[in-house]
Amino acid sequence: MTLQTQLILQALLREPAKESWGRKLADETGLMPGTAQPILMRLEAEGWLTSRREDEATAHGEGRPPRRYFALTGVGATLASEALTTARRPRGSALRDLATDRGAGC
């Protein structure tokens, strides 16, 4: 998992029940929107996130383009937490676990 993906997941997990939009997540993580957006789209395609497009009238009333709001799914929140825990482990530990899972740890 890339560091950029980890940053996005950490930001989403701060308030897992709330929606957030791409630009806000980019600002919170220090990523460029062009980096954050593909990560969000990939996580949505994998079922970790849902998204919805903001109503045009609401956005127009605020003088900006419509936002795409993202939220973690229940499964996505669980998978994100697990993935971040694994990513934080020392690399040797994760590799040993992988070898053990594949039966090569004997």
C-alpha positions as CSV (number, residue, x, y, z in Angstrom):
1,M,0.0,0.0,0.0
2,T,1.4,3.4,-1.0
3,L,2.1,6.1,1.5
4,Q,-0.4,8.3,-0.3
5,T,-3.2,5.7,0.1
6,Q,-2.3,5.3,3.8
7,L,-2.7,9.1,4.2
8,I,-6.1,9.1,2.5
9,L,-7.3,6.2,4.7
10,Q,-6.0,7.8,7.9
11,A,-8.0,11.0,7.0
12,L,-11.2,9.0,6.3
13,L,-10.8,7.0,9.5
14,R,-10.7,10.1,11.7
15,E,-14.4,10.4,11.2
16,P,-15.5,7.2,9.5
17,A,-19.2,7.9,9.6
18,K,-18.9,11.3,7.9
19,E,-18.6,12.1,4.2
20,S,-15.7,14.1,2.9
21,W,-14.9,15.4,-0.6
22,G,-11.7,15.0,-2.6
23,R,-10.3,18.4,-2.4
24,K,-10.8,18.5,1.4
25,L,-9.0,15.1,1.8
26,A,-6.2,16.3,-0.5
27,D,-5.8,19.4,1.7
28,E,-5.9,17.4,4.9
29,T,-3.2,15.0,3.7
30,G,-1.0,17.4,1.8
31,L,-1.6,15.5,-1.4
32,M,-2.3,17.2,-4.7
33,P,-5.9,16.7,-5.9
34,G,-4.6,14.9,-9.0
35,T,-3.0,12.3,-6.6
36,A,-5.9,12.0,-4.1
37,Q,-8.7,11.6,-6.7
38,P,-7.4,8.4,-8.4
39,I,-6.9,6.8,-5.0
40,L,-10.4,7.7,-4.0
41,M,-11.8,6.3,-7.2
42,R,-9.8,3.1,-6.8
43,L,-10.9,2.6,-3.2
44,E,-14.5,3.1,-4.4
45,A,-14.1,0.5,-7.2
46,E,-12.8,-1.9,-4.6
47,G,-15.8,-1.4,-2.4
48,W,-14.1,0.4,0.4
49,L,-15.9,3.7,-0.3
50,T,-19.2,4.9,-1.6
51,S,-19.6,8.3,-3.3
52,R,-22.3,10.7,-4.3
53,R,-22.3,13.8,-6.4
54,E,-23.5,17.0,-4.7
55,D,-26.7,18.6,-6.0
56,E,-25.9,21.1,-8.8
57,A,-28.2,23.8,-7.2
58,T,-26.4,23.6,-3.9
59,A,-23.0,24.0,-5.5
60,H,-24.2,26.7,-7.8
61,G,-25.7,28.6,-4.8
62,E,-22.2,28.6,-3.2
63,G,-20.5,29.6,-6.5
64,R,-18.5,26.5,-7.0
65,P,-18.6,23.2,-9.0
66,P,-20.4,20.3,-7.4
67,R,-18.4,18.1,-5.1
68,R,-18.1,14.3,-5.1
69,Y,-18.5,13.2,-1.5
70,F,-16.9,10.0,-0.3
71,A,-17.6,7.8,2.7
72,L,-16.1,4.6,4.0
73,T,-18.4,1.5,3.8
74,G,-18.6,-0.7,6.9
75,V,-16.3,-3.2,5.2
76,G,-14.1,-0.4,4.0
77,A,-13.6,0.9,7.5
78,T,-12.6,-2.5,8.7
79,L,-10.3,-3.2,5.8
80,A,-8.7,0.3,6.1
81,S,-7.9,-0.2,9.8
82,E,-6.4,-3.7,9.1
83,A,-4.4,-2.4,6.2
84,L,-3.0,0.5,8.2
85,T,-2.1,-1.8,11.0
86,T,-0.3,-4.1,8.6
87,A,1.5,-1.2,6.9
88,R,2.8,0.1,10.3
89,R,4.4,-3.2,11.1
90,P,8.2,-3.5,10.6
91,R,8.7,-4.9,7.1
92,G,10.5,-8.1,8.3
93,S,7.5,-9.0,10.5
94,A,5.0,-8.6,7.6
95,L,7.2,-10.7,5.3
96,R,7.5,-13.5,8.0
97,D,3.7,-13.5,8.3
98,L,3.3,-13.7,4.6
99,A,5.7,-16.6,4.4
100,T,4.0,-18.4,7.3
101,D,0.6,-17.9,5.6
102,R,1.9,-19.6,2.5
103,G,3.5,-22.5,4.4
104,A,7.0,-21.4,3.7
105,G,7.8,-20.4,7.3
106,C,9.0,-23.9,8.4
